[in-house]
Amino acid sequence: MKNQNSTTSQRNRLLNRLQKGQCSTFELRHRDDIPCVAARVYELRHNLGYNIQTHWIEDDNPGGGSHRVANYVLMPGKWQGGAQ
């Protein structure tokens, strides 16, 4: 049985989720079980060329606290790099 917590499994879950629409760090951590979201986004961008854009938003964590977190959006085309 394949490890559902492997980095490959996490990348696949992240990509599948982004293909359905934008999502925040909190959603990905708590609903999709991806603890290190930024690392998986980096791998998808820099190793595999996916054009994932980051926008900063205020979002509530499961405990009710509000934080500034990344909101990720999968865009068409290849990642070109640059400042976020």
CORTA-V767749 format. One record per helix or strand. SS is the DSSP state (a for helix, b for strand). FROM is the first residue (numbers start at 1). LEN is the number of residues. If there is no record, write none. Layout:
# CORTA-V767749
<<SS FROM LEN> <SS FROM LEN>>
This chain:
# CORTA-V767749
<<a 7 14> <b 23 2> <a 25 6> <a 37 11> <b 50 11> <b 66 13>>
